[in-house]
Amino acid sequence: MNFDLSEEQKLIRETVRDFAEREIRPVAKELDEKAEFSYELTKKIGEMGLFGMNIPGQYGGQGLDTLSYIIAVEEIARVDGSQAATLAAHNSLGIGPLIDYGTEEQKMKHLPQLCTGEALWSFGLTEAGAGSDSRGSKTTAVLDGDEWVINGSKIFITNASVDISVGCTVQAVSGEENGKKIFTTIIVEKDTPGFKRVPMHGKMMWRASDTAELFFDDVRVPKENLLGEIGEGSHIMLHTLDGGRLSIGAMGLGCAQGAFELALAYAKERKQFGKPISKFQINGFKLADMALKIELGRNLLYKACWLKDNDKPYTKEAAMAKLYCSEIAKEVADEAVQIHGGYGLMKDYDIERLYRDQRLLQIGEGTSEIQRLVISRMIGC
């Protein structure tokens, strides 16, 4: 067993952390308050090569392993959940199904621009009546001659409505077989007539990321926009979520790391009863528990990445990593606020934003309850 990172992975961590501190932290608070998506930061993230990190070079990517990408997400999330959400959703949910299931023509058409930061892609799965139950989708796709005709809607879709969002992979019901729905995934580009994208406002967290509702009103796309095979849609979407869980795990781990560092620094600086509050056992033990949970989360998440990179089954470990890292983000951020006391409730302190940002991690890309369901099935229940 070798827990050392490669020199390249160490450099990625150092470089991305430096970028996050220099470029993201100074503007994160303002972007959050304004609920403003940053085209400038997205472009800079693209210029660093963080989009398409584990995509082969012929499509414009970096050709790196999963762990290198996860480290990058972790380091961005350590500073700001919004920018990490843009990065994670685009790579895992946006690019993921295209590289895994797209034809060579589809890959060459879409992937090069998606690896630059100048274009984003979204993942159209969730509907108002189909969240945890992804097979409850009601959006339909009917093949009419040489075109798919799509009708329905999606909700809570990341990276879907800003100007640089160029397309979406949509799950739709394309028929029935033996009384069961047939699900198919179809590529829909942004300027297609009848395709409407509406930004969602008033979010508690990830306020500087783009979240949208999508509406399909007799949207016609060429039959060549089929992704994978007819009837393979549910498999494609759920397989994509396995990789996406690693990204959410990285966001939870990064959030926990950032909250821990803020709490430790504050506890060393803040004095009560004549000494730093870190010297009081109650606070020292809180910080020790935070460090313990982060260490366990990192080992579990990195093992899941190792399994994926070595072409071994990783569904169970991905669910475990997503569940554990998102749960410790909640626990660590909560204790970090407690250590800050009243200051932790003020927007002038970064911990207030991290506390809000962590809350989606137990919901997005499969709730904590669904992760437990996945794990229970994998262990034979």
C-alpha positions, -999 to +999 in steps of 0.1 A: +000+000+000+014+034-010-004+065+001+021+089-015+008+113-042+029+115-074+050+146-079+025+157-106-005+153-081+014+173-055+020+200-080-016+201-090-027+205-053-002+233-048-010+251-080-048+249-076-046+259-039-026+289-048-050+298-076-080+295-053-064+317-027-053+344-052-082+345-076-112+331-059-111+339-022-109+377-028-141+378-048-161+348-034-180+369-008-191+395-033-201+369-059-221+350-032-239+382-021-248+392-056-256+356-066-235+363-097-219+337-120-183+346-128-175+342-165-140+355-157-132+329-130-147+301-152-124+312-181-094+313-157-102+278-144-103+267-180-070+283-188-055+263-159-066+231-177-091+221-149-119+214-174-115+180-191-086+171-168-091+133-173-101+136-210-077+123-236-056+149-254-071+144-288-103+159-275-086+189-258-082+174-223-052+168-201-053+130-200-048+129-162-062+103-138-093+106-116-074+114-084-057+144-100-091+158-110-106+151-075-077+169-058-084+200-080-121+199-070-111+195-034-088+225-034-114+248-051-141+237-026-118+244+002-123+281-007-156+283-025-184+258-031-198+278-060-167+276-082-162+240-072-198+232-082-192+247-117-160+227-121-174+194-107-208+194-125-192+203-158-165+176-157-184+148-141-220+153-153-214+174-184-184+159-200-187+125-184-215+110-205-202+125-237-168+109-234-181+076-221-210+071-246-206+096-274-198+087-310-165+099-324-184+126-343-201+138-311-169+138-292-150+158-318-179+183-322-184+191-285-155+181-263-127+205-275-147+236-266-158+220-233-122+216-221-114+254-224-137+271-200-153+289-228-183+265-229-202+245-203-225+214-206-253+203-183-269+171-172-307+170-175-320+143-152-339+158-122-375+168-126-401+183-103-416+148-097-384+128-103-356+134-078-343+104-059-367+083-082-349+091-114-371+066-132-401+088-124-391+110-153-420+123-174-401+142-201-407+124-234-389+119-267-406+106-298-388+097-330-405+114-358-388+106-391-352+118-388-359+139-356-365+134-319-394+155-306-389+163-269-415+176-244-412+181-207-391+199-181-361+196-158-352+214-126-322+221-104-298+217-134-263+231-129-245+250-156-276+251-178-287+288-183-256+310-185-245+323-219-217+298-222-239+268-215-240+253-250-260+221-244-275+195-222-277+157-220-314+149-214-330+117-201-364+112-217-390+084-219-389+071-254-415+044-252-426+013-232-416-024-232-435-050-212-453-022-193-420-005-183-407+028-194-378+029-219-353+057-211-331+073-237-305+101-235-304+128-262-282+158-268-300+191-269-280+222-280-289+256-265-304+274-295-327+247-305-363+261-310-386+253-282-358+248-257-361+274-228-336+278-200-347+298-169-322+307-141-332+298-106-327+325-080-330+328-042-307+299-033-293+295+002-260+280-011-237+279-042-252+313-050-225+321-075-231+289-095-257+286-123-288+266-115-317+264-140-351+250-149-353+236-185-384+235-206-389+215-238-418+224-260-418+203-292-380+205-293-368+189-324-332+176-327-316+153-353-318+116-346-280+116-346-282+135-313-290+102-296-263+095-269-256+058-266-284+034-276-322+037-274-333+023-240-298+028-224-307+062-209-311+052-173-279+032-173-260+061-188-273+085-162-268+063-132-233+053-144-225+090-148-237+096-112-211+071-099-183+094-111-203+124-100-204+111-064-166+112-063-168+149-072-194+157-045-172+137-021-143+160-031-165+190-025-174+178+009-138+170+018-126+204+005-154+222+024-145+203+056-108+211+052-115+248+046-138+250+076-113+232+098-085+255+088-106+286+095-116+272+129-081+263+139-067+297+129-095+315+148-091+293+179-054+301+180-060+339+177-091+343+198-084+348+236-107+343+265-099+340+302-063+350+294-054+324+268-062+313+232-095+293+231-076+265+213-059+257+247-093+248+262-098+211+261-133+213+247-121+232+217-089+212+213-110+180+212-134+195+187-105+204+164-090+169+169-123+153+159-124+175+128-089+165+118-098+128+123-129+129+102-111+147+074-083+121+074-108+093+072-128+110+045-097+116+024-085+080+027-119+067+017-124+091-013-089+085-026-094+048-024-125+051-045-106+071-071-079+044-071-105+018-078-119+038-107-084+045-122-076+008-120-108-003-137-121-020-106-158-018-094-162+013-074-200+020-071-201+010-034-170+030-025-182+060-045-215+060-026-196+056+007-172+084-001-200+107-012-220+099+019-192+102+044-175+133+030-208+152+027-218+143+062-185+153+077-187+186+058-219+193+077-204+182+111-171+201+107-187+233+093-211+233+122-184+229+149-163+255+131-192+280+134-195+270+171-158+278+176-162+312+159-192+320+182-212+350+172-187+359+145-194+327+127-229+339+120-216+371+102-211+373+065-178+390+070-164+356+080-158+330+054-171+302+076-207+316+073-206+309+036-190+275+039-216+265+065-244+273+039-225+258+010-222+224+027-259+219+030-265+209-006-239+181-004-263+158+015-289+163-012-273+168-046-263+139-069-282+114-047-293+122-011-276+107+019-306+084+022-301+072-014-264+066-008-273+044+021-298+025-001-271+020-027-246+007-001-272-015+015-279-032-018-242-036-025-236-054+007-264-078+000-294-064+020 
